[in-house]
Amino acid sequence: LVLLRLAEGQVQADVIRFIPNADHFSEVMVPLFRIGLTERSLGVVESTVNPSWHVATKGVQPSIDASALDPINLQACTPHAERYFARTRHFVRHKIFSVSHALRLNYSCPNDTEGSDGNEHDDDDDSDAEVMHTAAWVPGTLADSEEAVTSRTQQMITQFFGAVRVPCDLALVRGPQDLSKPDPNFPCIRSGLYVGDYGHNMYGQFRTEVLLIDYVTMSPHELRDEQRSPTRIFQRPRPESRPPDQLQALAAVMDDLTFVRGVKQCGDVHVPMGATTFVAICGPPAACSALVDEADMPSHV
């Protein structure tokens, strides 16, 4: 997860990592890159891109710039991605992850045939697979100090972007204008990004995962379409995955239905980013009653 913001007269990008702290997690910000903004004259602003990693370029100073990227060209540059996205790393084209805006850091050198220079990462390139097996990238254990997680993250950044030279692409997963509060009658939490501990040591440093919690309202007709071809709520990485059979109990509800869903923004080797990890019905009351029969509905969260 990367936080991109304007601060101190520059664009700052920081990787957010999490460490356990008593009964909660503390955020640790690790610099990814900075873009300095300088007004040379009235209305003329120059920018300078300063990445936190060094690009291996045989002694030649690379040219680095930031530019908008068509989200359709976003790629998951890890070998695990091909398991989920129909043997391709283009997860937006696979329609499991919706992205409205994206940013790419390009870097190139004169007579350089290995730089990213805005080109797509090769699906057949095994160099990123080699990085995944280096000491910094293996799951290992969850760091318990700011110093440890900072050092490890810096090594990961340097190995991936500097040595292998994978393009540094960022996708906007949630804009402030998208935040919304659900119906006040629902026993719900505010939509936004939440982090939790998956709890299994096998995930090591990737044990903490970030979810997007949001709400989707559908008409009965839209719900029937979703059951036939899940694209808005129940989408999963594998085509054989289907919505739960319990939805058949909602067929008699004639009002619009509101669901709360959790979508992974940081995934793992079992459920990738963009996949829906849980869904719950919020209303109307008739829909909730149809699913729980005579059981009592929760009154608060």
JODA-V682427 format. One line per field, one symbol per residue. ss: DSSP state (~ for helix, > for strand, _ for the rest). phi: phi as a letter, one per 30 degrees, with the letter a starting at -180 (. if undefined). burial: b if it has 9 or more other C-alpha atoms within 8 Angstrom, else e. A space follows every 50 residues. Layout:
ss=???
phi=???
burial=???
//
This chain:
ss=_>>>>>>__>>>>>>>>>>>>__>>>>>>>>>>>>>>>>>>__>>>>>>> >___________>>>>>>__~~~_______~~~~________________ _>>>>>>>__________________~~~~~~_____________~~~~~ ~~~~~~~~~~~~~____>>>>____~~~_____________>>>>>>___ ~~~~~~_>>>>>>>>>>>_~~~~~~~~~________________~~~~~~ ______>>>>>>>>___________>>>>>>>>_~~~~~~~~________ _
phi=.bccacahiadcbbdccbbdbhcbccdbccecabbdcbddaeicccbbcb ddccddbhicddcbbcadbdedcdbccbdddddcchibcdddddicbcbc bbbbccbabehcccddgidddddcdcddddddcdedcdehbddcbddddd ddddddddddddddidedcbcdcacedddbcdeddddbcddlcbcbcdic dddhdcddbccccbbbcbdeddddddddbdbcbcdbdcdddbdddddddc dddccdccccbccdcbcbdcbdejddcabbdcldeddddddchcddddca b
burial=eebeeeeeebbbbbbbbbbbeeeebeebbbbbbbbbbebeeeeebeeebe ebbebeeeeeebebbbeebebebbbebeeebbebbeebbbbbebebbebe bbbbbbbbbeeeeebbeeeebeeeeeebbebbeeeebebeebbeebebbb ebbbbbbbbbbbbbbbbebebbeeeeeebeebeeeebeebbbeeeeeeee eebbbbbbbbbbbbbbebbbeebebbbeebbebbbbbeeeeeeeeebeeb eeeeebbbbbbbbbbbbbeebbbbbbbebebbbbeebbbbbbeeeeeeee e
//
